[in-house]
Amino acid sequence: MDYPSKISAVVFTQGCNFSCPFCHNPDLVLAGGDPLAEAEVMAFLDKRKNLLDAVVISGGEPTLQKDLFEFLTKVKALGYPIKLDTNGSNPQVVEKLIEAALIDYVALDLKADLPDFPNVFLSQGQNSPAMGQKILRTLNILRDRNFPAEFRTTCVRPFITHQAIEKLARLAQGQIPWYLQRYRPQIVLNPHFMAAHQDQPTDQDLIDFQKLAAPFLPCRVRE
């Protein structure tokens, strides 16, 4: 199943332990709005289980949800393959989901150089070096298990540079594909921060990033 090109039902979760200034889902990060009732979501999935290819669990950060295992068990009972989108901050949860056969594919965001993880991404009380190590552990879990997965990076300055791309490529090297995505400024979590960084990577920069990463792992620019 080609998850990167086929998207079916997407279940969004609210709340996030990151506050990336370029985030395009600020309402979910801040847990604003009224969530759908679980019964309504399950009824939707049950009615369409012969029409949809898979379910994507996104966010926010899904691994923060206390009832994630229970919910995914119910989705699995309907016969759906499940893709998990995650920032990698809870490797123990990702590992348990894999061991319980509750997910079939993982998309791991690599947002910045992991050894020098940006403080601006984190809320107060979180430790940047420790967070970088947690994300690296998630990466290694996926790679060591040869689990169906992809890495993905929104190419946005000041966090993604040629140097950061090369460092991340060396950390992630292997056979898991890495998708580079364009930054889209229309809706962001921190407009004031991003207004000070308007010199963003060009299409040619993304091609150059892809060439830098290619010796280490499969790397593509996502349209």
N, C-alpha and C positions, 0 to 999 in steps of 0.2 A: 504493500500500500504506500502510495507516494504522498505522505502527509504534507510536505512543503507546498504542494500545488493543489491539494484537495482539502477544502475546509467545509465542514458540515455544521452541526450545531455547536455553538460556542457558549459555554457557561462562564460568566464573569464572577469573580469573587471580589469582595470589597475589603479595603484596608491594605496597607503595605508598610513594611519596615524600612523601605527606601524612600527618599524624597528627591529623586533625580530631577534636576531643574528642567530638563528637556522632555520629561514624561508627557505623553499625549493622552493619558487617561487620568487627569487630575481628580475627577469626581470619584473614581474608584479608589485612588490612593487615599483620599481624604474621607472615604466611606460616606460620601454624601448620597442623598436620595433614598428611596425605599426599595429594598431588595425584593425580588420575586419570591413567593412562597415555594418551598421545595416541592410541594404537591403539584403546583402548577408546572414546574419544570419537568417533573417526572411524567406528568400526563402528556406534555408536549413530546417528550422523547419516546414514550410508549406508542403514541399515535403514529409516529414517523419512523419507527425502527426498521421498516423495510424500504425506506426512502433515503435515509441519511447514511453516509459512509462511516462516520466516526463522531466522537464528541471531543472538543477541545476545552480543557479547563484552564482558564486564563485569569487575569486580574488587573490590578492589585497583585498580591502574592498568595497563590492558593495554599501553599504549605503552612500558612498561618492559621488556616481554618481548623478549628477543633473537631469538626464533624466530617472532615475530608474523607477519612477512611470509610465511614458509614455511607456517605453519599456515593462514593465511587463504587462501593460494593453493590449498591442499588442500580447504578448505571450499567455495571458489568452484567448484572442479572438480566438486563434487557438485550445483551449480546453485542454491545457497542465496543469497538476498539476505542482507547482513550489516549489522547495526547495531553501532556502536562506542560504548560509554560511556566518557567520559574526563573527567579534571579539567582538561585543556587545558595541562598543563605541558610537553608536548613537541610544539609546533606543527610542527616539521620532520617528525616522524613522521606526524602527521595529514595533512599536505600530501602526503607521498610515498604514503600509502595511497590518497588521493583520486586522485592522478595515475596510480597503478597500477590503478585501478578495482577495488580489493580491498574497498572498503566502499561501502555504498549510503545510509547514514543515520548521523548523528552526534548523540548526546545530550551536550551540554557542560554540566558543572556550573559554575554561578556561585555560589561559596560565600560570597563577601563582597565588599566594595568593593575593586576591583582596585588602584587607586592606593595604598590603605592596607591591603594584604593582611596578614592577621594572622600574627605570628610563631609563635603557638601551633599553627598548621597545619603548620609545617615542621620538619624535623629539623635538627640542628645543621649549620652550614656553608652552609645555603641562605639566599639573599638575598630578603627579602620584596618590595621594589620590583621586583627583576628578575623574580620569579615572577609578579607581577601583570602585567608587560609580556608575559610569555610567554603567559599565558592570554588577554590581549587580542589578541595576534597570532593565536591559534587562532580566536578569535571572528571576527576580521576575515577570515581565510582562508575560513571558512564563509560569511560574509555577502557577501564580494566575489565569490565563485564562485557564489553563489546555490545552494549545495549543500543538498540535503534534510537538515534538521537541526532540533533543538530546543534551547533553553536550559532549564535547570531549576535551581531553588533550594530547598533545605530551609530553611524560615523558622524560624531558631533564634537566640535572643538568647545572647550580646551581639553577634553578628555581623550579624544582619539587623534593621534598624530602618527606619523610614519614610525617613530620610535616605539610608541605604544603598540602599534600593529605588529611589529617584529617581535616584541616581547611576548605578546599574547600568542602569537603563532608558535613560538618556541615552547610555551607552556602547554599549548593544546595539541601539539603535533601528534599525528596519528592518522586514522582513517575516518574519523567523524567529520562531516562537512561543516564548513564555516560560511555563513551567509552574512554579507555586508549590506547594510540597509542605509538608505538616505535619510538624513534628518529632515523632518517636516515641521516648520515653525508655526503652523497655523494655530494650534492649541498646545500650550505647554504649562507645566506646573508652576514654573517660576519665570514669568515674562521679564521681570526686571533683570535677573541674572543673564538670561539669554540675549537680552537687548545689548548687553555689553560684549557679546561674542557673535557678531553678525558675519564675520569672515569665516564661513563654513566650508567644508570640503566640497570641491567641485566633482563633476562626473569623472574628470581625468584623475583627480585625487583618489577616488574609489578604485579606479582601474589600477593605479599605482599601488594602492594598498593590497589589492588582490594579487598582484605580481610579487609583492614582498612576502605574502603568506604562502603562496603556492608551493614553494619547496618543502613546506612543513606539513601541510594537510590540504585536502580538497577545499578550495575557496572560490566562492562565486559572489558576484554582485547581484543582489535581488532587485528585480524591476518593480 
